[in-house]
Amino acid sequence: MDKLNPSMRIKVKRDTVYIPDSDGSVYFRNNIGTFRMKGDMIDRWVDQLFPMFNGVHTLEQLTDDLPEEYQQQIFQVAGTLLENGFLQDVSLEKSHELSPEVMSRYAAQIEYLDQLGGSGGYRFQKYRTEKVLVIGAGSFLLSAIHALLESGCVQFHYAITNETATNRERLEAIIEHSRRKDPHVDLDELKLTLWEGADWSATIEPFTGILYTSANVNKDEVSMIQLACREREKVFVPALFVQQKGMVGPLIHPQSEACFESALRRLHRQALCADPEQHPYSMTAAAMLANIAVFEWFKYVSGVNEAEEPNKIYLLNLETMEGSWQSYMPHPMQKEEVGIEVLDERELELRISKETEQKESLLSLFPSWTSPDTGIFHSWEEGELTQLPLTQCRVTAVDPVADGPAELLSTVVCAGYTHDEARREAGLVGAEMYVGRMVDHLIAQNSAYQADLESNIGVGAGETAAEGLCRALQHCLTLTYVSEMKGRQPTARPVQVDSIVDEQSQFYVRSFATLGEKLRVAKGHEVCGFPVYWVETRTGWYGSIGLLEREALRKALMYALQQIQTPTNQVSKYVLTAQSVGLTGEAIELACSSVQEELEKEVWKQAVEVLALHQLSPRIMNAAIEPFLEEDLGGVFALLLSRRCSDEC
């Protein structure tokens, strides 16, 4: 609880409301939150005290000559409400020199600042004295100037980037109208002879902040102004139209890592593309964006936005005029140094051995990665997919290598034995597709990895490091097998279906029968010591390589069943496919039984031993290039195989 002292002058915040309940408690609510206070006759205490908490009287004056128990009750009520954000101590407010006329004219702005941070008059006075430059043309510039004047910022500069598009008569009318309401209005125009070759560092030097408006986004110009603002430690607030969307932000200041290029690279192109006739530029949209940009500047200068997310942008639908704030993750390609490091084998083993606790459930993490506007995943959902006999979930990841706006990668539909399994698999596959694009790009750009360009690099993500490594190895083996078998027919030995005893595999077998499909299963030749299984459907054969017999069989059955259930699905590159498989020999019985699932760390340990028997060793790189990958997942790895000798696998 905040420490109270008798000299405090307590005032109820203006947005606070309270409602007595029938049980004698009192329910409080304001823009910050809600709170319920209980106690003997507490409703009557609140009714009596609230009119007295007006900021005029000190607590000492309010409790003078009262019995000690009453004093304690008043202090307890005041302390509890102060701690929960429903009261403020006006004795701590900083002084200001605003005239009564200004206080009255801008009472709403001052009250807003007072509610959020206290000392509303002082904060507003600081806002009025900050030097700001508004850049733009046409109705967008006029809207920004009008918004600044209405907010109480009455002395600033403006620069017109397109003279022919700007109505100077309208501009003078706006200034004159504002001057009649506030005689302190004083605007100056900053003229540059050539905008394209402007020295932005020198231009912005006298100002604290730059508000940039544009009806058509010019990435080069925005980048130059942003760079100049960073060098000169200025505040930069862009408001512009990007294709068929309006956009404000991110607000960039000296202590912020926010970046316009990063935001643009996170924006999905599909979210920006719409019918230009239905989503045109309009004065109404420009006015809305201008007001939002000015409000962000107002909050920053007055110091009431410190708790806000720095990496956010406001997107406006130009047809419906609906808008919302969208958070985005900083883009890795905007960093000076981005790379992948080869992991030391001993350190990796130590990391796996110490791994006891799993990360937070992935099913609760993937939604935070998903947004149709700025997410790592454009979508991650079941949608209209059929859910029997296999449960299915689709994922569409974005391409992190695109210059911006972001392009979408191919949509992949993943199947699972349960709903959670399908959703989890889709999320991991989406992460692997996203990271895989960056890994390919970084390896191609780094001369130290040129020898790896022709290698089959498997990317794996997991809830634990062991799971990520197992998935990376399985993907590497699959790509290796596909490249080696290109143009060749796989051969395999038939399997007696009735010898399958694994419960999950038996479910898939029964599903084939339920769908009226003839089932044929075959076991292929091992790949570097790891099992391969094939399953035939009407459209061909589908197979899988697994680190374990049971795993390979399950996935082969599931891949084949999924193609029957949803034949329009695009097949993942990690699914083996063949028009025909050459069957040789008599049908064999399977030896794998339905036993307890192995721990991933044990599976990985066994896999490394199998590779060693075939004179192979894994070369592992840390592919968790971005902080959220490191924080949310147990591990993201890129893996390739290297031979210890010249022997064939």
C-alpha positions, 0 to 999 in steps of 0.5 A: 500500500502507498504510504500515506501522510497527513499532508496529502491532498487526496482527489478522486480521479474524474473517471472513477465511478462507484456502485454500492452492492446489496451485500454492503460492498462497493464496486469501483471502476475507472479506465485503469481497472476495477476493484471491490471493497468490502467492510463493515458499513463501507458503502456509507463510508465511501458515500461520506468520504468521496465528496471530501476527497476533492483535492482541497483538504489535506488528510490532516484537515479531514481527520482533525478532531475525529476519534482515532478509530475513525481516523484509521478508517479514513486512512485505510480507505484512502490508502486502498483506493490510492494504491488501486489507482482511483485517487491521486495526491494533488499535493505532489503536482508540479506548478505551471504558468498556464493562464485561466483562459488556456486552462479553460479552453484546453480543460479536456486535454489537461484533465486527461493528462492529470488522470494518467500521470498527474500534474496535468497543467505542467505536462500540457505546458510542456507540450505547448512549448515543444518544437515540432515540424509537420511535413506533408501536402494536400488535405493530409497536411491540413488535417495534421495542422488542424489536429495540432492546433486543436490539441493545444500545440499552437506554435510550430513549423510546417513544410509543404512537399507538393505546392500544387496539391495544397490549398493555401486559402484553406490553410490560412483559414484554419490558422486564422480560425484557431488564432481567434480562439487562441491568440498564441497561435503562431505558425511558420512555414519551412521552405526547401528548394528541393525536397529530393536532395534535402539535407534532412539532418540540418533541416530537422535540427531545430525541432524536437519532433517530426510529424510526416504525412504522405498520401503515397508511401515513399519508402526511401524518403521515410527512411532518410527522414527516420535516419536523420531523426535517429542521428539527431535524437529526434522524435519521428511520427509517420502517418501515411497511406500504404496501398489500400490501408492507412497507417500511423506509426511506429513512433520513433524516439531516441530510447526506442528500438522501433523502426519503420522499415521493420514495421513495413516488412512485418505488414502482410501484403495481402492485408494491404491489397484491396479494391482501390475503388472501394478503398480510396484515399479520402479526406476523412481517412486522412483526418483520422490518421492525422488526429491519431498521429498528433495524439501519439505525439501529445502522449509522448511529449507529455510523458503518459505513454511510457508503459505502451508497447513501442513496436506498434502501428495503427492500421485503418480500413479505408472502406469501413473506416475501422482501425486498430493498433497492431503489435509487431515483432522487430524484423531480424533483417533490420539488424546490422549483424544477423547470422547463425552459429554452429553449436558445440557438440558438448555444449549441446549435449549438456543443454539437452541433459539439463533440460527438465522443464518444458516451455510454456504450452505451444498451443497458448503461444502460437496465437500470439504469433498469429495476425492477418496483418503483422503476425509471423503466421498469417493464419493458424486455424482449422477453418473449413477443414474436415476433422474426421478421421484425422484432425487437421489444422492449416498454417500460413507463415510469412516470408521473412526475407521479403523487402516488405510488405511481407509475402505469404509462404504456401499454406500447409495443412497438417494432420494429427491423431488429436486436435491438439496434436494437429494444431501443435504440428501446424504451429511447428511446421509454420515456424520451420517454414519461416526459419527455413527461409531465413536460414537459406538466405543467410547461408547464401549471403555468408561466404563461410557457408558456401560449401553448405549450399548444396547440402540438404539442410533440415530445419527443426523446431520443438518445445524442447531442444531434443524435439527440435533436434529430432525434427531437424534430423528427420527433415534432413534425412527426408531431403537427402533421400528425395535428392538421392532417389530423384528419377529412381523408383523406390523399392520396398518389401510388403508388410502384413497389415494384420501384424500392426499392433500399435494402437495409433497405427491400428486406428489409421488402418481401420480408417482406411477400411471405413473409407472403403480404401484398399490398404497396402503397406511396405517397408523401404530400404533404410536411409543411413540406418533409419526406417522408411515406410510406404503406404499406397493410395489410389493416387500413388504412394506416400512415405515417411522416414522416422527415427523410430520404426513406430514413428515412421509407420504412423506418419506414413499411414497418416500422410496417405490417409490425409490425402484420401480425406483431403485430396486438395491438400498441398503435400509438404516437402517432408512427405515422401511421394512416389507414383509407384514403389517396386515391391520385392520379396514376401510380406513381412511381419512387423516387430514393433509393439505398442510400448511406452513412448520414448523420451525425446532426449533418448531418441536423439541419443540413439539417433546420433549413435545410429549415424555414427555407425554409418560414419555420419555426424550431424552438424548443428546450427542455432537457427533461433535467430529472433528473440521470440524463437529463443524465448518461446521454443525449446530450440530451433536448429538447422542440421546437415550431415557430414561424412566421417569417412568416404564409406557409403551409408 
